Amino acid sequence: MVELKSPSEIGAMGVTGAFIADLLADLAERADVGVNLLELEQRARDLIAERGAQSCYWDYSPSFGRGPFRNVICLSVNDAVLHGLPQDYVLADGDLLSMDIAVSIDGWVADSARSVIVGTPRPEDRRLVQATEEALEAAIDAARPDARLGDISAAIGAVAKSYGYRVNTEFGGHGLGRTMHEDPHVANIGKAGRGMKLQPGLTLALEPWFTLGSERVKFDADGWTIRSFDGSRGAHSEHTIAITDGAARVLTSPNGRSPGV
């Protein structure tokens, strides 16, 4: 069931979103050669505790995971494309790190992800991250009142196609508000003009993620970390947005828009 939010409720989600934006910026600055993923996990825990926020990941037990999840952030490195379980791993020069986090403040949730390259970037990795950011920007631009959900999916898919990337259809964006996952599901590929009509008050987490190779995935033995099937690297960008009477409002960016490429 899709629930539309009032302007005051969207404002409350924006408070959570601004906190997440600051948290991810903090972690991005700390993600350097020689830094252990567990240090980044602990930093995220500390910031959440200092703010009096609640992690949406802690004790999360979806059907696909080996739950409960006992961390506050997903840290996915190189061919780990989604839901990376923080582990005792030291970042190396050239690693591609995706960070995904959702928290709740005063009962209202926001969700965001960004990918960063540690140390010396590989051109193909820089291009991959850029593609996810461009796809996110295109999705946000498509998220206007009276457009269709398929317009968002088609916008993401068009960017992927322009870069020559395949799109996984198993994991995508979603609604959110009081909880981390609400209806509707937002696929990262689709047909324009299809699906539900977008209305002011609809809040969505849009999250294009692409890999350099196969769109197929496999799970690690930990039951959480999802890797590309062929070992190719992946990148992930995500914002929480609200449909308004005009352009979408980005709730997880300090300036109200996505950071761009």
C-alpha positions in Angstrom: 0.0 0.0 0.0 1.4 3.4 -1.1 1.2 6.1 1.6 1.6 9.8 0.6 3.3 12.0 3.1 2.3 15.5 4.2 4.7 18.5 3.8 5.5 18.3 7.5 6.3 14.6 7.3 8.5 15.2 4.3 10.2 17.9 6.3 10.9 15.4 9.0 12.3 12.9 6.5 14.5 15.7 5.3 16.0 16.1 8.8 17.0 12.5 8.7 18.3 12.8 5.1 20.5 15.8 6.0 22.1 13.7 8.8 22.7 10.8 6.4 24.3 13.2 3.9 26.7 14.5 6.5 27.4 10.9 7.7 28.3 9.7 4.3 30.5 12.7 3.6 32.3 12.0 6.8 32.9 8.4 5.9 34.0 9.3 2.4 36.7 11.5 3.8 37.9 8.7 6.1 37.9 6.0 3.4 41.6 5.9 2.5 44.3 3.4 1.9 45.0 1.5 5.1 41.6 2.1 6.7 39.8 -1.0 8.0 36.1 -1.3 7.1 35.3 -2.0 10.7 36.7 1.5 11.5 34.1 3.0 9.1 31.4 0.8 10.7 32.3 2.1 14.1 32.4 5.7 13.0 28.9 5.3 11.6 27.7 3.7 14.9 29.2 6.6 16.8 27.6 9.3 14.7 24.2 7.6 14.9 24.4 7.3 18.6 25.5 10.9 19.0 22.5 12.1 17.0 20.1 9.9 18.9 19.1 8.2 15.6 18.2 4.6 15.1 19.8 2.3 12.5 17.3 0.7 10.1 19.8 -2.1 9.4 20.3 -3.4 12.9 18.3 -6.6 13.3 17.0 -6.4 9.8 15.9 -9.8 8.7 14.6 -9.9 5.1 13.8 -13.2 3.3 17.0 -13.0 1.2 19.5 -12.4 4.0 20.9 -14.6 6.7 19.7 -12.4 9.5 19.6 -10.6 11.7 21.9 -8.0 10.3 24.1 -6.7 13.1 25.7 -3.7 11.6 24.5 -0.1 10.8 25.9 0.3 7.3 26.6 -1.8 4.2 30.1 -1.5 2.9 30.7 -3.2 -0.4 34.1 -3.4 -2.0 35.0 -4.0 -5.7 32.9 -6.9 -6.9 30.7 -6.8 -3.8 27.9 -4.7 -5.3 25.2 -4.6 -2.6 24.6 -5.3 1.1 28.3 -5.7 1.9 28.7 -7.0 5.4 31.3 -4.9 7.2 34.3 -7.1 7.9 38.0 -7.0 8.9 39.3 -5.7 5.6 41.9 -3.0 5.0 41.2 -0.8 2.1 43.9 -0.9 -0.6 44.9 1.6 -3.3 42.3 1.5 -6.1 39.5 -0.2 -4.2 36.0 0.8 -5.2 33.9 1.2 -2.1 30.1 1.6 -2.0 28.5 2.8 1.2 24.7 2.4 1.8 22.9 3.4 5.0 19.4 4.0 6.3 18.5 5.5 9.6 15.4 6.8 11.4 15.1 10.0 13.4 11.9 10.7 15.4 10.3 7.8 13.5 11.1 9.0 10.0 13.5 7.2 7.7 15.9 8.2 4.9 18.2 6.0 2.8 21.2 6.9 0.7 24.3 5.4 -0.9 27.4 6.7 -2.6 30.5 5.1 -4.1 34.1 6.3 -3.7 37.4 5.3 -5.2 40.2 4.8 -2.6 43.5 6.1 -3.6 44.4 5.9 -7.3 41.3 5.6 -9.5 41.0 3.3 -12.4 39.5 5.1 -15.4 36.9 2.3 -15.8 35.9 2.7 -12.1 35.6 6.4 -12.4 33.4 6.0 -15.5 31.2 3.4 -13.6 30.6 5.7 -10.6 29.9 8.6 -13.0 27.2 6.4 -14.7 25.4 5.7 -11.5 25.4 9.3 -10.5 24.1 10.4 -13.9 21.4 7.7 -13.8 20.4 9.0 -10.3 20.2 12.5 -11.6 18.1 11.4 -14.6 15.8 9.5 -12.3 15.3 12.5 -10.1 14.6 14.7 -13.1 11.9 12.2 -14.3 10.2 12.1 -10.9 7.6 14.7 -11.5 3.8 14.8 -10.7 1.7 13.0 -13.2 4.7 11.1 -14.6 4.7 7.4 -14.3 6.9 5.1 -12.2 8.1 3.6 -15.4 9.5 7.0 -16.5 11.9 6.8 -13.6 13.0 3.3 -14.4 13.3 4.1 -18.1 15.5 7.1 -17.3 17.9 4.9 -15.2 18.0 2.2 -17.9 18.7 4.7 -20.7 21.8 5.9 -18.9 23.0 2.4 -18.3 22.5 1.6 -22.0 24.4 4.7 -23.1 27.4 3.5 -21.1 27.0 -0.1 -22.3 26.1 -1.5 -18.8 23.6 -4.3 -18.2 20.9 -3.8 -15.5 20.0 -6.2 -12.8 16.2 -6.5 -12.2 16.3 -8.2 -8.8 17.2 -5.3 -6.7 16.2 -1.6 -7.1 14.6 1.3 -5.4 11.6 1.5 -3.1 9.2 3.6 -1.2 10.0 4.5 2.4 8.8 6.7 5.2 8.0 5.2 8.7 9.8 2.1 7.6 12.8 1.5 5.4 10.9 -0.5 2.7 7.5 0.5 1.6 5.6 0.2 -1.7 6.3 0.7 -4.6 9.3 -1.1 -5.9 11.3 1.0 -8.3 13.1 -1.0 -11.0 16.3 0.2 -12.5 15.0 -0.5 -16.0 11.6 -0.2 -17.5 9.3 1.4 -20.0 8.3 5.1 -20.0 4.6 5.7 -19.5 4.0 2.5 -17.5 3.2 1.9 -13.9 1.5 4.0 -11.2 1.1 7.8 -11.6 3.5 9.8 -9.4 1.7 12.1 -6.9 2.9 14.9 -4.6 3.7 13.3 -1.2 5.2 10.1 -2.6 8.6 9.4 -1.1 11.0 7.1 -2.9 14.6 5.8 -2.5 16.1 5.8 -6.0 19.2 3.6 -6.3 20.8 2.8 -9.6 23.7 0.4 -9.3 25.6 -1.0 -12.2 28.5 -3.4 -12.8 31.2 -3.5 -15.4 30.2 -6.9 -16.6 27.4 -9.4 -15.9 24.1 -8.2 -14.4 23.8 -11.5 -12.6 24.7 -11.8 -8.9 25.7 -14.3 -6.2 25.7 -14.4 -2.4 28.7 -14.7 -0.2 28.7 -17.4 2.5 27.8 -14.7 5.0 24.3 -14.7 3.5 24.3 -10.9 3.0 27.1 -9.7 0.7 26.0 -9.7 -2.9 28.7 -10.0 -5.6 28.7 -9.7 -9.3 28.5 -13.2 -10.8 31.6 -12.7 -13.0 33.7 -10.8 -10.4 33.4 -7.4 -12.1 33.3 -4.3 -10.1 30.1 -2.4 -9.1 29.0 1.1 -8.1 25.9 2.3 -6.3 24.3 5.8 -5.9 21.1 6.5 -4.0 19.0 9.4 -2.8 15.7 9.6 -0.9 13.4 12.0 -2.8 9.9 13.4 -2.4 7.5 14.1 -5.3 6.3 17.7 -5.1 4.1 19.9 -7.3 7.2 20.6 -9.4 10.8 19.2 -9.4 11.4 16.4 -6.9 12.9 17.3 -3.5 16.1 15.4 -2.7 16.0 14.7 1.0 19.5 13.2 1.4 21.6 16.0 -0.1 22.6 19.0 2.0 21.7 21.4 -0.8 18.4 19.6 -1.8 19.8 18.3 -5.0 22.0 15.4 -5.9 25.7 16.1 -5.9 26.2 15.6 -9.6 29.2 13.9 -11.2 
